[in-house]
Each structure stands twice: as C-alpha cells, then as structure tokens.
C-alpha cells in the first residue's frame, strides 16, 4: 500500500472548499447553494447522505475503467450473486471465529480444497489460512522459513548466523519488503539474455548454511512465464547430495497456482515435489474473487513452526490462527467458497482456458502488425509481454501505453530489472471478463493508433524514473 502524505502536492493550488450542487441538497434546492466541503479537514457539520454520496461518486468517475485495465491481475468482474453474498457478509470480522463459526468453517473448507488441488501428501493434515492477499501470504511463508532455519542453526542465531533468502530478480516487491522488515539478506539471481526469471543452477550456487529457503515465482508478473520449480528442486537435491544443505522451496503461485492445476495438469510444481514446503496464491487474481483474499498453505504441520501459531476459542474448542492482519472482512472468504462451489474443476478449467485462448490469439494479432516483438505469448499465465520490433524507430512502448490510455485502455509500459534494463516492454493481462469481443476492440484501437505512431519523427521520450512497473 502506498504511503499518502497529509499535505497538498507541491505546486498544486488548493481550494478552500468544494461547492455543492444545489440539487444535492434537501427539498429546497437553493437552501445550501453556498455550502463548501473541505478536502483535508473534517467538515464542521454533517450533510445529507445523498449529497455525500454524490460528491464521492462524482470524483471517482475520474478513475479508469477497471474492466479495461490490462495492467492488473486482480479480478474486476464477478457474478451479481457473488456480489450479493459479499454484501451480506461485509460486516463480519474474519478473525472472530467463535462469533462467526460458519465463516470460519468456509475458510477451512477452502484450505482443504486447495490442499487437494495442490496435491498435498495428506490434504487433511495440510495447514493453511486465508490472508488479505498474496503479499501477506508471502510474509507468513517467509516467517515460517526463517523460524525453521533458526531452529536448525540453534545458538548461532542471532549471533554469528545471518539469514538469507534466494530468489530471482523478477520477484514481486512483497519479497523485498519481507527481507527488509524481517532482516533477511535478499540474494537475487539476475536476468541473463532472454532468460527473464530464476535459473535453477544459479539459485543453488547462491545457497549456503544460512539460506532459509528459495522462492520460485510460479507466474512472473513481468512476462507471465512459469519458473521451473521441478528443475529448481532437482538443483537443490544435487546441492544437498554434495554439501548436506537441505534448502526448502516456497512457491509463490500468486497467479499460476490457480491456472496450472486446470490447464497444465501434467506439470509438476506443487506439493508433489517433497522439497516444496509451502505455496501461496491470490484468490483475488485467478481465484476469480474481488480484492482482497489470498491463501497460504504448508504441506504439513511440521512445515509451520508451532510457536508462530496462535490459538483462539472456537465453539468451545481450539482454532489455530496465523496471520498478520487481525481485522478484515469475511466477505471475500465467502465469495471464494462460492466460486469454488459455483465452478468446480470443470468450470475453472473453462474460465482459465478462455483467458489463455484470448491471450494467445491477441498476442498473435499484435505480432502480425510487424511493429512488435513478442517476449511471451500467453501460453502459461494468460499474460504476455512484448516490445517494439528492432526496425521500429518512430515510437517506443511508452508512446503506445500513453496513446492507448487516451482510449481508456490501461496497458503498462516498464523497464526490466538488472541485467536487462535495456529492455522496455508492454504487458497485457487477460482475465475473466476480458472477452474475445473486448480483444477485438483493443485491436481496433491499436490499429487506429499505429499509423499515427509510425508517422512520428521519433519516440516522444519519457524519463526512466517515470516508467511504470505494475508488479501486481
């Protein structure tokens, strides 16, 4: 979450108040024509609910259209029945498990369903919890890795032993936050050539006796590709044979963990690999639920140190809980359970296959313009990244992003991290609700813009500091 300062932006002229349209008032339309609403302090008195609603509503109209946002992985459409169910549950605090026992039961059912979906050795013994999203889930998984490592090194921590975590440079920023917040050294495998994510052998070379684990990104936000989890585990198996180091793997499946089980069933990446200790996913991404719900699961109770788990009274019994966020609505958990019931395996397979089909088709059509070079094509996550073709000199990806935004499309343009900072790309995320018809409209708008872009004398230029990353 971004930090917002409580003062106006420099150089911005701040109004003392916001005039209220007289028709927002009560029965007398001219009774409050001189009313003003302060922006950065509480008003002196109340106003009519209709007026307050309209003021907020009108300002929010300036936001982008979420359905046309091809930057975000987050779900932007659900069925009306799901929305109604969430409205019925919005006042329930998820942490109050003894007061809302059925909501707690739905959470446990979702954990069991995911444990089965991710091939836990014994789904009934796998442990897990809901979170506000994958960022919190990653924090929890990292905490468990660090605590298990601290048990292994014994008295050397916090003395001479300094923990480290190995990951690719393409990780979502939450892993960098984890390392900063929990005082863990981040060891990142850089990109190399056309490899835009972690290399298994390079990751193993960065490991030592103080490595708490290796993070595999199962669905990179940069280009939509899967990291090779099985090959990573093989490299770490070989490392253990040579050195005795037993390094666990956490799979950050924020997006891919709810794609691969339905579309890539033969791909081994989950708890079928003994070295995979934990997995997280975002229910509000390809779990098809509005923001914010995530999931963190461990292959067994042994993978989650008991001292990290707190216990609450649940219907006269014991309910273990492990979370950073103590108060959050239960509505998203209810919506996740609804979605699991509503779709089942066959329904999820159909929805995710449609998203992949749209991504693959759209990437082919963009490539056919001959103005762009594809880095990925949507064959793993329904996400693809592309850059301008080598012979294109009149415009760059930032020009395309800016001009498409004029037509309502939010297509992020950003520069890759080291060692490929020379590469700037556009990325398209295809989600449920981004239909083939919308893809046609996207191509129509892009087709109208390309002649104008080709006629430019050169890229209009944009400072690198303003490049948007959109690692979400």
N, C-alpha and C positions, 0 to 999 in steps of 0.2 A: 504494500500500500504506500503510495506516495505521501510525503510529508507536506502539508499545506501551511504556509505562513499566515499568521493572523493580521497581515497588513496588506494594503494595496500593492499591486505590481509597480515597480519604478516606472515613472514616466506616464502612468495612467491617470487621467483626470477622474477623480471620484465624485460622484454625485452625492448630495446630502440625503437624498431620498428618492423613492420611485413613485411617481404619480399613479394613482389607482383610477382605472377607467370607471366613470360614474355608474355604468351598468353593472359593475361588480358588486355594488352596494346593495342595501336593502330595498324596500319598496320605493323609497324616494330616490330617484336616480341622480338628483343634484345635491343630496344631503351631505355627501362626503367627497365632493369634487376636488377639494384642496388637500385631501389626505395624502401623506407620504409614508413610504415604508423604508426604514433604514436597512442597509445591506449588511453592515458589520457590527451592529449592536442590537440588542433586543428592543423591539418597539415598546413604547410606553404603555400601550394598552392592547387589547385583543381586536381582531377584526372578524368579520363574518367568515364562516368556513368556506363558502363558495368563493369569496374573494381570495383567501389564502391559497386555495386550490388552484384558481385560475392564474395567479401570479407565478406559482411554481411551474404549472403546466406550460405556460407560455414560454418561460425561459428554457425549459427542457426541450422545446421544439427545435432549438438550435443544435442539439446533439445530432450525430449521424444516425442513419437508419441501421439498426442492428442487423437486420436481415441482409443488408448489402455490405456488411463488414467482413471482408475476406482476410482480415488480419487475425481475428480472434479464433481460438479453438473452442471458446465457450458456447454452450448451447443457446441459441437465440429463438427457438420455437418449441413449444410443447402443445399437446392437445388441450382443449378447454377443460376437459375432465381433470387433467393433472393440475392445471391452474386452480381449479375449484378446490381440489383436495389440499393444495398448499395453503390456500386462503383459510381453510378450516383448521389448519394446524399452525398458523403463523405465530400464535401467542404461546405455544408450548416451548419451554426451555429444554433442550436436548439433554442437559446434564441432570435434570430432575427425574431420574429413572424410577424412583419409588413413587413419584407423583403421577408419572405418565408411563405406566408399565407396558402398555401396548406399543407405544412408540419405541421403547427400549427393545421390545421383542422384535419389532420390524427391523431394527438395526442389527440384531443378532442374526436374523434370517438372511439379511443381505450379506453379512460377513460369511455365513455358511455357503451361500450361493457362489460368492466369489472364490472361496477356498476350493470349492468343487470345480469351478470354471478354470482355475489356475493350477489344477492338478496337485493339490496338497496331498502328501502321503496319506494322511487321515484327515479329511475335511472336518470331522467332528472335533478334532483336537487342535486344529489351527486357531490361532488367536488373532484378533483384529478389531478395528474400531472405525467409526466414521470420523471425519475431520471437516474443517471448513473448506478444504481443497487439497490439492497435491502438495502445496508448499508446506502446510502444517504436517501432512503425512510424511514428507521427506525429513522434516525436523525430527519427528518421532523416530523414524527409522535410523537416522544418524545418531540420535541419542542412544539407541539400543546398541548400535555398533560400537560406539565409544565405551559404553559401560562394559560390554562383553570383553573388549580389548583391555580395559583397566583391570578386570578380574584376571586376565591372563598374565599381565606383566607384574601384578602384585605390588610390592612396596616401591618399585621403580617409578610409579606414577603417584603423585605429581612431581616427583623429584627429577630424576635424570631422563625419564621417558617422555617424549613429546609426540603426541598422536598426529597422524597424517591420514588423509583420505585421497584416494586416487580416482580421477575422473577425466573425461575428455573436456577440451576447452569449449565445447558446444553445450555444456550443461545449462539448465535453466538457472536464473540468478539465485533461486532459493538455496542452492547448494553452496554458493559463495557466501550467502548470508549465514548458513549453518556453520561454516568453518569460522567465520568472523565472530559469531555470537558464542560459540562453544569452544573457542580457542583450539582449533584443529588446523594444521597446515594443509592447504589445498595443493595437491600435486596434479597438474593438468597436462594431459597428453595433447600436444599441439596438432593442428591440421597439417597435412602434407600433400601437396599436389591436388589431385581430385579425390582424396580421402578427406571427408568433411566431419568425421567423427572419430571416436576412440579406436586405436589399434590394439588388439589383444596383447601382442608381444611387448609393445611399448609400455602398456599399462603394467604388465608383470615386472618389467625392469625397474619401475618406479617404486615397487613394494619393498618394504623391509619389516623388521620386527616390530616397528611402531605403526604399521599401517592398520587402521581399524577396519578397512574394507575398500572395495572398488565399486563405484557406481556405474551401472550400464543404463544408458538412455534408450529406452525402447520406444522410439519415435521421436527423433530430434526435431525441435521446434525450428531449427534453421533451414532444414530442407525436407523434412518428412521421412527420413530414412531410419530403418531399424539399426541399432548397434548389434554386432554379432555376439549375443550373450553366450551361446554354446561354445564358440571359439574362445571367448574370454575365460570361461570356466576351464577349458582344456589347458590354456596357458597357465592358469593358476594351479591346476593339478600338477603340471610339469614342474612349476616352481616349488610346490610342496615336496615333490619327489627329490629335488636337488637340494633343498635347504631346510625342509621341515616346517616352513612357514605355511600356516593354514589360514588363508585370507578369505573371508566371506564376501559374497556379492549381494548388493541391493539392486533390484531392477526398478528404475524409475519409469513405470509404464503409464505415466500421466494420460497419454492418449492411446498408445499401442496395446496396452493391456486389455482394452475393450474393443480392439479391432482384430488382432491376431487370433483370439480363440474362435472367432466366427469365420474369418476369411483365410487364415493361414494355419489350419489345424495341425498340419504336419510339422510346422516349425517349432522346434524345442527351445524354449526361452524361459520357462516358468519353474515351478517347484519340482518338475521332473528332473531338474538339474540339482543334485544334492548340495552344491555349493551356494545356491540361491537361498539366502536366509530370509529375505523379506521383499515384498512388492508393494508399490503404491499405484493408485490410479485416481483420475479425476472423474467422479460421477457427473460433474457438470460439463465435461467435454464430450467424449464419445460414449459416455454413460447416458447421454441424452436428457439430462436434468438441468434446470435453470441453476445459475450460480447460487450458493456455493456449498458443494459437498464433495469430499474426497474420501478415499479409503486407504488404510494401511493394514497389511496383513503380514504375519510371520508364519513360517512353515510349521512351527510347533511352539509350545510354551517355553521350551528351553532357549529359543532364539530371542526371547524378550525377557531380560532380567527382572526378577520379581520385585526388586526394590523400586523399579520405575512405575509399578502398577499400584494405583490407589483403589481402595475398596469402599463401596457405599452399600447402605442397607437397601435391599431390593426385595419388596414383598416379604420381609422377614428373613430373607436370605442374603447372600453375598453377591454383589455385582462389581466385578473388576472394571476399572476405567483408566484410560491412559490417553491424555490429551493436553494440549497447551491452552486451548480456549475453553473457558469454563461455562460461558453462556452463549448459546447460539440456538437458532430456531430448529425445531424438529421437522419443519415442513419439507425440507429437501430430502431428508431420510425417507419420509413417507412417499415423496414423489419418486425416489429411486426404487423403492419396493413396488410402487405402482408400475413403473416402467419395466421392471423385471417380469412382473406378472403379465402385463399387457402384451409384451412382445415375445417372451420366451426365446429360446435359441434360434428358432427359425425366423422369428420377426427381427431379432437383432441382425441376423445374417443378411436378411433382405435390405434392411436400412443401411448397413455399413457397405454392402456391395453396391448399392445405388450410389452412395457417396464416392466410392472408389471409381465406379464407371464414369461418373460426371468428371472427376478429376483427370482420369486418363484421357477421356475424349477432349476435354478443354485444353489440356497440355498439348495434344496433337494439333489442335487447331491453331493454337498460339505459335507453335513451331512452324506450321505451314505458312505463316506470314513471311518467313525468312528474315524477320527482323530480330529474332531472339534465338538464344541457345539454351536448351533445357539442361539443368543440372540433375533434376529428378523429375519423374513423370506421374507421381501419384500411385505407384504400384505397391507401396507399402502403406504408410498412412495415406489417406485421401488428400494429400498435400503435395504441392510441387513448387520448386524454386527455379527461376530462370533469370538469365541476364541478357544483355544486348549481344547480337551477333558480332563477330570480330570486325566485319566491314562497316558496321553502323557507327558513324561519327557525328551525326547531326543531333542526336539526343542520347540521354542516358536513362537509367532506371528511375532516377529521382524525377525526371521530367514526366515519365509515364505515370508514376504514382500521383504526382500533383494534378496532372490533367484528368486522370480518371476520377479523382476526388471531386472535380468540378461537376461530374455527372452522378455523384452520390456513391461511387464505389470506393471503399477503403482498402487499398492494396499496399501493404507495407514495402518500402524500399530500405535496405540496410546494407552495411558493410560487414563482411565476415570477420571473425576474430583472428589473432595471430595463428598461423603464419600466412594467412590468406587475406590480409587486409587490402590487397589489391583488387579483390573481387567484391563487387556490389551487385545485389540481386533483388528481384521482386519475388514475393511468395504469395500463393493462393491457398487458402484453407477451405476445403469443401466439406460442409456439414449437412446434417439432416435439415431440410428446408431450403438448401441451395440446389434448386432443381435444374433439370436439363433446360427448361424454358428460361430460367434466370441466366444460365450459362450462355444461352443464345443472345440474350440482351447484353450480357457482358461483352461478347464478341462483336456485336453490332456497334457498341460504343467505342471499343478499342479500334475497330475498323474505321470508324469515322475520324478518329484522332490521328491515326498513323500518317495519312498524307500531310497533315499539318506538322507533325513532329519531323517527318522526313525533310520538310522544306526549311527547317531551322538551319541557320549557319553553323550551329554547334550547340552542345549542351548548355543550358542556361546557368548551370553551376549551382552547387549547394554546399555550404561548409560541412565538412565531415562530422563536426560536432552535432549537427542537426539531423544526421542520419537516424532513422527510427529502427529500433531493434525488434520490438514486438515479440519478446521471448515469452509469450504466454499462450 
